[in-house]
Amino acid sequence: MAYTPDFELVHIGVNCADEAQAAECAHKFELLFQLAVNPAKESADARFTGTQIEWMKKPGRGEHGHLALATADAARRYLEEKGFSFDEESIKHFSDGRVLVIYAKEQIGGFAIHLMQK
C-alpha cells in the first residue's frame, strides 16, 4: 500500500488590509460564534480567532491568505513526487535544524500552502 502522509489543517490565514480590518474580522467572529480573540504569539502581523483562523494584520503570502497543514517529514517528498514544489527561501527551522515551516511555490484557489512540522 502506498504511503500517504497524515495531513492536519492547523489554521487558515486570511489576508486583511491592515490591523483595523483584522481586529474587526476577529471581533465579528467573537460576537457571532463566541470564539475568543487572542493576539498571535509567534507573529506580530496576525490575530487569531479560536485556534483555526489567523486574521493577518497586513497582506501576507497568497492572494487571499494561506492554509497551514501540519504533517510529518516525509510529506514534503510525497508532495514533490506529485509535482508540487517548495520555496526554499520560505523555510523556517527549529533550533536543532529540522524544518518547522515551508511554503509551496504555487497557490491553490488564491491560498498559499505551507507545511508545518507535527
C-alpha positions in Angstrom: 0.0 0.0 0.0 1.4 3.4 -0.9 2.3 5.9 1.8 0.0 8.9 2.3 1.1 11.4 4.9 -1.3 12.3 7.7 -2.2 16.0 6.9 -3.9 18.1 9.6 -5.3 21.6 8.8 -3.8 23.7 11.6 -5.1 27.1 10.6 -6.4 29.3 7.8 -4.6 32.7 7.4 -6.9 35.4 5.9 -5.2 38.4 4.4 -6.6 41.7 5.7 -5.7 45.1 4.5 -4.5 46.3 7.9 -4.6 45.8 11.7 -8.0 47.6 12.0 -9.6 45.2 9.5 -8.1 42.2 11.1 -9.4 43.3 14.5 -12.9 43.9 13.0 -13.0 40.4 11.5 -11.8 38.7 14.7 -14.3 40.7 16.7 -17.2 39.7 14.4 -16.2 36.0 14.8 -16.0 36.6 18.6 -19.6 38.0 18.6 -21.2 35.6 16.2 -19.5 32.3 17.3 -18.3 33.1 20.8 -14.7 32.4 19.8 -12.1 34.2 22.0 -9.8 36.6 20.2 -6.1 36.1 21.1 -3.2 38.0 19.5 -0.8 35.6 17.8 2.3 35.0 20.0 4.7 34.0 17.3 3.7 36.6 14.7 3.3 40.4 15.1 1.2 40.5 12.0 -1.6 38.1 12.9 -4.7 37.9 15.1 -6.2 34.6 16.0 -9.9 33.7 16.5 -10.1 30.4 18.3 -7.3 28.2 17.1 -8.0 27.9 13.4 -8.4 31.4 11.8 -5.5 33.8 11.6 -6.5 37.3 10.7 -3.4 38.8 9.1 -2.8 42.5 10.0 -1.3 43.0 6.6 -1.4 41.1 3.4 0.8 38.0 3.5 1.6 35.1 1.2 -1.2 34.1 -1.1 -3.8 36.2 -2.9 -6.4 35.6 -0.2 -4.1 34.2 2.6 -2.7 30.8 3.5 -3.6 27.3 4.6 -1.3 25.7 7.2 -1.0 21.9 7.2 0.8 20.0 9.9 2.4 16.8 8.9 5.5 14.5 9.3 8.8 15.0 7.5 8.0 12.6 4.6 5.1 14.7 3.4 7.3 17.1 1.5 8.9 14.3 -0.5 5.4 12.8 -1.1 4.1 16.2 -2.5 7.2 16.7 -4.6 6.6 13.3 -6.2 3.2 14.6 -7.2 4.7 17.7 -8.9 4.3 20.1 -6.0 7.4 22.4 -5.5 8.5 24.4 -2.5 10.0 27.9 -1.9 13.4 27.2 -0.3 13.7 30.8 0.9 10.5 30.4 2.9 11.9 27.8 5.2 12.0 28.4 9.0 13.9 26.0 11.2 13.7 24.6 14.7 16.8 25.3 16.7 18.0 21.7 16.0 17.9 22.4 12.2 14.7 20.5 11.4 12.2 22.3 9.1 9.4 24.0 11.1 7.6 25.7 8.1 8.0 25.7 4.3 5.7 27.3 1.7 4.8 25.8 -1.6 5.6 27.8 -4.7 2.1 27.6 -6.1 -1.2 28.7 -4.7 -4.5 26.8 -4.7 -7.6 28.9 -5.0 -5.7 32.0 -4.2 -4.3 30.5 -1.0 -0.6 29.8 -0.3 0.0 26.4 1.2 2.5 25.8 4.0 3.6 22.7 5.7 4.3 22.7 9.5 6.1 20.0 11.4 3.9 18.0 13.7 
